[in-house]
Amino acid sequence: MTSKTAFDLIFRRAVTTSSATPVDIGVSDGRIAAIAPRLDSHAPEIHVDGRLVLPGFVDTHIHLDKACLLGRCGHDHGSSVGEAITAVAAMKRDFTVEDVYARGARVIERAIVHGTTRMRTHVEIDPRIGLRGFAAVKALKRDYAWALDLSLCVFPQEGLTNDPGTEELLVEALRDGGQAIGGCPYMDTDPNAQLEKLFDLAQAFDVDVDLHLDFDLDPSWWHLDEVCRQTERRNYQGRVAIGHATKLSALPPREFDAVAIKLSRAGVAVTVLPATDLYLMGRDATHNCPRGLTSAHRLVEKGVLCSVATNNVLNPFTPFGDASLLRMANFYANVAHAGVGEFDACLDLVTHLPARLMNLRDYGIAPGNPADLIVLDTASGRDAIAELPDVMMGFKNGRQVFERQQPVLMRPG
């Protein structure tokens, strides 16, 4: 028994992914102060009763500024990547700060009650939208800091070298709080020149790089090699991520392993986006449709840092979604044919691994870290993937931010 009387809150009999038996977690001044089989204190208590406690889900790749657009664009059929970009581009000229804020808030609130505590949102910057979307997401970051840490990655969706005025707007956004920079080389008339500029800006502002990359099923060409080259040349290992990379799903095992080694050596991470990747890839197939989903847990086995994330919610890129990363991890495990013994690895893809991808130094259930904790109605990480249990409650800096009541069966009599 550990004795300490200065706790503000104690979680009793919590199961964590690193503890073989239930433990008590003591919280003081918003941070985890102690973890032990039994803490002796008269502080307020949360009786977890053997349920799983996690340090909150981490969403490394979402687009809050273009979420919840169904009904505006007449989207009632399948799209290619290019068609989805065109559909949103036609709408965003009319986006207002208030409109982006309202749609983003809708998604953030869903994410919070599904257990997300950290998030990186990509924000489109170009002469059509200007900095309106950026201003809205900055306000969301401020207004929801009580429940979620929001990081802003600014990026040009429709090109950079071929879109005059975009680079100046990116610089302005980076000066005003942008925390990472992204891009879509496949939308630029000079993809390698775009990558050169993006890495230049990243170094100038000392921010991470998070790219949309290689988003089709033709592995005969890609921009992955240039990203690895730029990363190594600039000593940016551990600060670069690529999202989608669906081309890797079309590689046979030997070539897949070779690319994994290249990514691992370069220190380039991969974010897989199951809902969007599955929805947009292989749409031209009449039968035996390819999944188009890169196997993240196989890349992890080869030493590549990976995450699974949301990407889009209710728009032409992905007309589904509830911002639940647990559901996304379960979805990924199904599609990727993950075995039961790999379920813990699938949970890692929405917790500890994405925290590393975002270089979060204070993430995890450990003394000194913020008490950002969620309680799941299950007893293990493996069961969390298998059962899709309810996320019963969540805490940010030791303060409770939501609670979900358990359903009650209304038996006859």
Summary of the structure (lengths in Angstrom):
residues: 413
radius of gyration: 21.5
end to end distance: 45.8
largest distance: 72.7
contacts: 1485
relative contact order: 0.15
helix: 36%
strand: 23%
